[in-house]
Amino acid sequence: MDPDSFRRASHITIFSHLAMALALLCTTVIPWSCTHRVEHTAEAVDDKDSLPFMHSIGISTLVSDSGRIRYHMVAEEWDIYMNDGKQPTWKFCKGLLMLRLDDKFHVDLYVQADTAYLHEQRLWELRGRVRVRNIEGTVFNTDMLYWDLMEHEIWNHCPMEIITPGRTLHGTEFRSNEDMTRYNVKNSVGDFPASDADGTGEEAIQETEDSATQEQRSRLLPPDPGKQKIMNNR
């Protein structure tokens, strides 16, 4: 065999061995990589982490009740969460301004809160800087307030400030009708006009009851709303 033929045969042999080695390497690496592939999976989604059914921004809307337009709501954000077998929950995490309207579309109740929740379409939970003004011009300031739309009553279990043109009243264990015109406050203190101090004012008769009567009224308060079944776990 001449030198050129020998060199050509050597090159062919080397290339053949390289091709066989490469094929063997591929058949070995590919199954191993598929067998040990790492899958990146997220944790199971919990009910509390569910996305809202509806998310709205910049809300100014009218809400009807029993076929009549009763509320004008203004909010920066409005989320609606659907619950299995239950009424949806409304959440206003960036504040709520709600105006209740009478039959002539006049505002008869003004409600403002930093955060608001409507549980199962029946119980409002207002948190943060809660401010309510009734049709008589009386202003109520507190940090938390509950409004039961079915029982037509409003209450809380924390300090409440009540401001009228003639006086300022502070107390706890507040309970009222949903118009905020007839209310009771436990442990009430404040500044009263001289006529009320003498017992000649009509409001003084209502709100300067003896301790026994106040204690009896306090027992009529609903239980702590945190223990009620109607409250959704957040």
C-alpha contacts under 8 A as a table, 3 or more apart, distances in Angstrom:
res1	aa1	res2	aa2	distance
1	M	5	S	6.36
1	M	6	F	6.43
2	D	5	S	5.53
2	D	6	F	6.36
3	P	6	F	5.06
3	P	7	R	6.22
4	D	7	R	5.18
4	D	8	R	6.30
5	S	8	R	5.15
5	S	9	A	6.20
6	F	9	A	5.16
6	F	10	S	6.19
7	R	10	S	5.08
7	R	11	H	6.26
8	R	11	H	5.21
8	R	12	I	6.30
9	A	12	I	5.18
9	A	13	T	6.25
10	S	13	T	5.13
10	S	14	I	6.23
11	H	14	I	5.16
11	H	15	F	6.21
12	I	15	F	5.25
12	I	16	S	6.13
13	T	16	S	5.11
13	T	17	H	6.33
14	I	17	H	5.23
14	I	18	L	6.26
15	F	18	L	5.04
15	F	19	A	6.13
16	S	19	A	5.20
16	S	20	M	6.28
17	H	20	M	5.16
17	H	21	A	6.17
18	L	21	A	5.09
18	L	22	L	6.13
19	A	22	L	5.15
19	A	23	A	6.17
20	M	23	A	5.17
20	M	24	L	6.19
21	A	24	L	5.10
21	A	25	L	6.15
22	L	25	L	5.06
22	L	26	C	6.29
23	A	26	C	5.25
23	A	27	T	6.33
24	L	27	T	5.28
24	L	28	T	6.27
25	L	28	T	5.17
25	L	29	V	6.11
26	C	29	V	5.34
26	C	30	I	5.92
27	T	30	I	5.88
27	T	31	P	6.89
28	T	31	P	6.22
28	T	32	W	6.69
29	V	32	W	5.24
29	V	33	S	6.16
30	I	33	S	5.27
30	I	34	C	6.34
31	P	34	C	5.19
31	P	35	T	6.09
32	W	35	T	5.14
32	W	36	H	6.30
33	S	36	H	5.41
33	S	37	R	5.99
34	C	37	R	5.35
45	V	49	D	6.29
45	V	50	S	7.00
46	D	49	D	5.25
46	D	50	S	6.65
47	D	50	S	5.35
48	K	234	R	6.57
51	L	81	Y	7.58
52	P	55	H	6.26
52	P	79	D	5.89
52	P	80	I	5.52
52	P	81	Y	4.77
52	P	82	M	7.38
53	F	79	D	7.42
53	F	80	I	5.55
53	F	81	Y	5.32
53	F	82	M	6.24
54	M	78	W	7.85
54	M	79	D	5.60
54	M	80	I	5.11
54	M	81	Y	7.20
55	H	77	E	7.26
55	H	78	W	5.82
55	H	79	D	4.62
55	H	80	I	6.69
56	S	59	I	6.84
56	S	77	E	5.67
56	S	78	W	5.12
56	S	79	D	6.49
57	I	75	A	7.75
57	I	76	E	5.60
57	I	77	E	4.57
57	I	78	W	6.50
58	G	74	V	7.71
58	G	75	A	6.14
58	G	76	E	4.64
58	G	77	E	6.12
59	I	73	M	7.33
59	I	74	V	5.35
59	I	75	A	5.04
59	I	76	E	6.05
59	I	77	E	6.75
59	I	78	W	7.16
60	S	72	H	7.16
60	S	73	M	5.67
60	S	74	V	4.44
60	S	75	A	6.70
61	T	72	H	5.78
61	T	73	M	5.45
61	T	74	V	6.68
62	L	69	I	6.58
62	L	70	R	7.49
62	L	71	Y	5.67
62	L	72	H	4.56
62	L	73	M	6.33
63	V	69	I	5.74
63	V	70	R	6.11
63	V	71	Y	5.07
63	V	72	H	6.33
63	V	73	M	7.50
64	S	67	G	5.90
64	S	68	R	5.04
64	S	69	I	3.95
64	S	70	R	5.26
64	S	71	Y	6.67
65	D	68	R	5.29
65	D	69	I	6.21
65	D	70	R	5.95
69	I	101	L	7.38
70	R	100	R	5.62
70	R	101	L	4.92
70	R	102	D	6.70
70	R	105	F	7.92
71	Y	98	M	6.61
71	Y	99	L	5.54
71	Y	100	R	4.52
71	Y	101	L	5.76
72	H	98	M	5.69
72	H	99	L	5.08
72	H	100	R	6.50
72	H	101	L	7.52
73	M	96	L	7.09
73	M	97	L	5.80
73	M	98	M	4.51
73	M	99	L	6.47
74	V	96	L	6.02
74	V	97	L	5.10
74	V	98	M	6.38
75	A	78	W	6.72
75	A	92	F	6.98
75	A	94	K	7.23
75	A	95	G	6.01
75	A	96	L	4.87
75	A	97	L	6.38
76	E	92	F	7.89
76	E	94	K	6.04
76	E	95	G	6.78
76	E	96	L	7.63
77	E	92	F	5.96
77	E	93	C	6.89
77	E	94	K	6.14
77	E	95	G	7.79
78	W	90	W	7.10
78	W	91	K	5.96
78	W	92	F	5.11
78	W	93	C	7.57
79	D	90	W	5.82
79	D	91	K	5.13
79	D	92	F	6.59
80	I	88	P	6.51
80	I	89	T	5.69
80	I	90	W	4.69
80	I	91	K	6.37
81	Y	88	P	5.54
81	Y	89	T	5.16
81	Y	90	W	6.52
81	Y	91	K	7.97
82	M	86	K	7.67
82	M	87	Q	7.12
82	M	88	P	4.62
82	M	89	T	6.58
83	N	86	K	5.25
83	N	87	Q	6.55
83	N	88	P	5.83
83	N	89	T	7.57
86	K	120	E	6.64
87	Q	119	H	7.83
87	Q	120	E	4.49
87	Q	121	Q	6.31
88	P	119	H	7.32
88	P	120	E	5.62
88	P	121	Q	6.96
89	T	117	Y	7.11
89	T	118	L	5.69
89	T	119	H	5.04
89	T	120	E	5.65
89	T	121	Q	7.03
90	W	117	Y	5.56
90	W	118	L	4.95
90	W	119	H	6.80
91	K	115	T	7.88
91	K	116	A	6.04
91	K	117	Y	4.65
91	K	118	L	6.62
92	F	95	G	5.74
92	F	96	L	6.23
92	F	115	T	5.67
92	F	116	A	5.04
92	F	117	Y	6.24
93	C	114	D	7.36
93	C	115	T	4.90
93	C	116	A	6.52
94	K	114	D	6.28
94	K	115	T	5.99
95	G	112	Q	7.61
95	G	113	A	5.67
95	G	114	D	4.12
95	G	115	T	4.79
95	G	116	A	6.75
96	L	111	V	7.99
96	L	112	Q	5.73
96	L	113	A	5.52
96	L	114	D	6.48
96	L	115	T	6.62
96	L	116	A	6.50
97	L	110	Y	7.74
97	L	111	V	5.93
97	L	112	Q	4.60
97	L	113	A	6.83
98	M	110	Y	6.23
98	M	111	V	5.13
98	M	112	Q	6.33
99	L	107	V	6.11
99	L	108	D	7.60
99	L	109	L	5.90
99	L	110	Y	4.90
99	L	111	V	6.31
100	R	107	V	5.62
100	R	108	D	5.88
100	R	109	L	5.11
100	R	110	Y	6.59
101	L	104	K	7.48
101	L	105	F	4.88
101	L	106	H	5.26
101	L	107	V	4.64
101	L	108	D	5.86
101	L	109	L	7.36
102	D	105	F	5.08
102	D	106	H	5.45
102	D	107	V	6.48
102	D	108	D	6.35
103	D	106	H	7.43
107	V	110	Y	7.14
107	V	135	I	7.66
108	D	134	N	6.26
108	D	135	I	4.80
108	D	179	D	7.97
109	L	132	V	7.25
109	L	133	R	5.96
109	L	134	N	4.86
109	L	135	I	6.02
109	L	179	D	7.01
110	Y	131	R	7.95
110	Y	132	V	5.45
110	Y	133	R	5.06
110	Y	134	N	6.49
111	V	130	V	7.49
111	V	131	R	5.93
111	V	132	V	4.59
111	V	133	R	6.78
112	Q	129	R	7.76
112	Q	130	V	5.67
112	Q	131	R	5.16
112	Q	132	V	6.41
113	A	116	A	6.47
113	A	126	L	5.96
113	A	127	R	6.06
113	A	128	G	6.05
113	A	129	R	5.46
113	A	130	V	4.36
113	A	131	R	6.44
114	D	126	L	7.72
114	D	127	R	6.14
114	D	128	G	4.91
114	D	129	R	5.65
114	D	130	V	6.87
115	T	126	L	6.05
115	T	127	R	5.12
115	T	128	G	6.15
116	A	124	W	7.07
116	A	125	E	5.66
116	A	126	L	4.58
116	A	127	R	6.12
117	Y	124	W	5.72
117	Y	125	E	5.06
117	Y	126	L	6.58
118	L	121	Q	5.92
118	L	122	R	6.83
118	L	123	L	5.61
118	L	124	W	4.52
118	L	125	E	6.32
119	H	122	R	6.08
119	H	123	L	5.15
119	H	124	W	6.36
119	H	125	E	7.64
119	H	230	I	7.11
119	H	231	M	6.45
119	H	232	N	6.82
120	E	123	L	6.88
120	E	230	I	7.41
122	R	148	D	5.95
122	R	149	L	5.05
122	R	150	M	6.11
123	L	146	Y	6.92
123	L	147	W	5.65
123	L	148	D	4.63
123	L	149	L	6.05
123	L	150	M	7.96
123	L	230	I	7.99
124	W	146	Y	5.56
124	W	147	W	4.94
124	W	148	D	6.48
124	W	149	L	7.73
125	E	144	M	7.44
125	E	145	L	6.12
125	E	146	Y	4.88
125	E	147	W	6.77
126	L	130	V	6.60
126	L	144	M	5.51
126	L	145	L	5.10
126	L	146	Y	6.28
127	R	130	V	6.24
127	R	143	D	5.75
127	R	144	M	4.60
127	R	145	L	6.73
128	G	142	T	7.94
128	G	143	D	4.97
128	G	144	M	6.43
129	R	141	N	7.38
129	R	142	T	6.46
129	R	143	D	5.33
129	R	144	M	7.77
130	V	140	F	7.99
130	V	141	N	5.82
130	V	142	T	5.33
130	V	143	D	5.58
130	V	144	M	6.44
130	V	145	L	7.26
131	R	139	V	7.03
131	R	140	F	5.66
131	R	141	N	4.81
131	R	142	T	6.76
132	V	139	V	5.69
132	V	140	F	5.05
132	V	141	N	6.70
133	R	136	E	7.93
133	R	137	G	5.92
133	R	138	T	5.54
133	R	139	V	4.45
133	R	140	F	6.30
134	N	137	G	5.48
134	N	138	T	5.65
134	N	139	V	6.83
134	N	179	D	6.65
134	N	180	M	5.96
134	N	181	T	6.96
135	I	138	T	7.53
135	I	179	D	7.96
136	E	181	T	7.68
137	G	164	T	7.08
138	T	162	I	7.02
138	T	163	I	5.76
138	T	164	T	4.86
138	T	165	P	7.55
139	V	162	I	5.79
139	V	163	I	5.08
139	V	164	T	6.62
140	F	160	M	6.96
140	F	161	E	5.66
140	F	162	I	4.68
140	F	163	I	6.43
141	N	160	M	5.94
141	N	161	E	5.01
141	N	162	I	6.53
142	T	145	L	7.24
142	T	158	C	7.49
142	T	159	P	6.35
142	T	160	M	4.93
142	T	161	E	6.38
143	D	158	C	7.38
143	D	159	P	7.69
143	D	160	M	7.96
144	M	156	N	6.48
144	M	158	C	7.07
145	L	154	I	7.16
145	L	155	W	6.02
145	L	156	N	5.05
146	Y	154	I	5.58
146	Y	155	W	5.41
146	Y	156	N	6.04
147	W	152	H	7.43
147	W	153	E	5.99
147	W	154	I	4.39
147	W	155	W	6.67
147	W	178	E	7.27
148	D	151	E	5.49
148	D	152	H	5.66
148	D	153	E	5.56
148	D	154	I	6.30
149	L	152	H	5.03
149	L	153	E	7.13
152	H	177	N	6.26
152	H	178	E	5.29
153	E	175	R	7.33
153	E	176	S	5.74
153	E	177	N	4.49
153	E	178	E	4.76
154	I	175	R	5.78
154	I	176	S	5.14
154	I	177	N	5.97
154	I	178	E	5.62
154	I	180	M	7.71
155	W	173	E	7.39
155	W	174	F	5.27
155	W	175	R	4.26
155	W	176	S	6.20
155	W	221	L	7.77
156	N	172	T	7.91
156	N	173	E	5.91
156	N	174	F	5.39
156	N	175	R	6.77
157	H	172	T	6.34
157	H	173	E	4.64
157	H	174	F	6.58
157	H	224	D	7.35
158	C	172	T	5.44
158	C	173	E	6.26
158	C	174	F	7.75
159	P	170	H	7.11
159	P	171	G	5.67
159	P	172	T	4.59
159	P	173	E	7.39
160	M	170	H	5.70
160	M	171	G	5.41
160	M	172	T	5.80
160	M	174	F	7.01
161	E	168	T	7.17
161	E	169	L	5.80
161	E	170	H	4.68
161	E	171	G	6.79
162	I	168	T	5.73
162	I	169	L	4.97
162	I	170	H	6.29
163	I	167	R	6.23
163	I	168	T	4.57
163	I	169	L	6.41
164	T	167	R	5.36
164	T	168	T	6.22
166	G	192	F	7.35
166	G	193	P	6.81
167	R	190	G	7.33
167	R	191	D	5.55
167	R	192	F	5.47
167	R	193	P	6.99
168	T	190	G	5.58
168	T	191	D	5.74
168	T	192	F	7.49
169	L	188	S	6.55
169	L	189	V	5.79
169	L	190	G	4.44
169	L	191	D	6.76
170	H	187	N	7.94
170	H	188	S	5.40
170	H	189	V	5.28
170	H	190	G	5.90
171	G	174	F	7.41
171	G	185	V	5.64
171	G	186	K	5.67
171	G	187	N	5.13
171	G	188	S	4.18
171	G	189	V	6.35
172	T	185	V	5.88
172	T	186	K	5.18
172	T	187	N	6.07
172	T	188	S	7.10
173	E	185	V	5.84
173	E	186	K	5.45
173	E	218	S	6.91
173	E	221	L	7.60
174	F	183	Y	7.23
174	F	184	N	5.88
174	F	185	V	4.71
174	F	186	K	6.77
175	R	183	Y	5.58
175	R	184	N	5.43
175	R	185	V	6.72
175	R	221	L	6.97
176	S	179	D	7.77
176	S	180	M	5.63
176	S	181	T	7.32
176	S	182	R	5.66
176	S	183	Y	4.04
176	S	184	N	6.41
177	N	180	M	5.43
177	N	181	T	6.77
177	N	182	R	5.86
177	N	183	Y	6.60
178	E	181	T	7.94
179	D	182	R	7.63
180	M	183	Y	6.54
184	N	207	E	7.15
184	N	217	R	7.90
185	V	188	S	6.01
185	V	207	E	7.72
186	K	214	Q	6.15
186	K	215	E	7.84
186	K	218	S	6.95
192	F	196	D	6.08
192	F	197	A	6.28
193	P	196	D	5.37
193	P	197	A	6.35
194	A	197	A	4.97
194	A	198	D	6.27
195	S	198	D	5.23
195	S	199	G	6.43
195	S	200	T	5.34
195	S	201	G	5.70
196	D	199	G	4.96
196	D	200	T	5.58
196	D	201	G	4.61
196	D	202	E	7.70
196	D	203	E	7.35
196	D	204	A	5.10
197	A	200	T	7.59
197	A	204	A	7.30
198	D	201	G	7.83
199	G	202	E	7.90
199	G	204	A	5.99
199	G	205	I	6.44
200	T	204	A	7.36
200	T	205	I	7.86
201	G	204	A	5.28
201	G	205	I	6.76
202	E	205	I	5.44
202	E	206	Q	6.83
203	E	206	Q	5.12
203	E	207	E	6.22
204	A	207	E	5.28
204	A	208	T	5.56
205	I	208	T	5.81
205	I	209	E	6.98
206	Q	209	E	6.61
209	E	213	T	6.23
209	E	214	Q	6.58
210	D	213	T	5.56
210	D	214	Q	6.48
211	S	214	Q	5.02
211	S	215	E	6.04
212	A	215	E	5.11
212	A	216	Q	6.25
213	T	216	Q	5.05
213	T	217	R	6.23
214	Q	217	R	5.07
214	Q	218	S	6.11
215	E	218	S	5.07
215	E	219	R	6.58
216	Q	219	R	5.47
216	Q	220	L	7.10
217	R	220	L	5.30
217	R	221	L	7.20
218	S	221	L	5.45
222	P	225	P	7.55
223	P	227	K	7.30
223	P	228	Q	7.51
224	D	227	K	5.77
224	D	228	Q	7.18
225	P	228	Q	5.16
225	P	231	M	7.27
226	G	231	M	6.81
227	K	231	M	7.68
228	Q	231	M	5.77
229	K	232	N	7.58
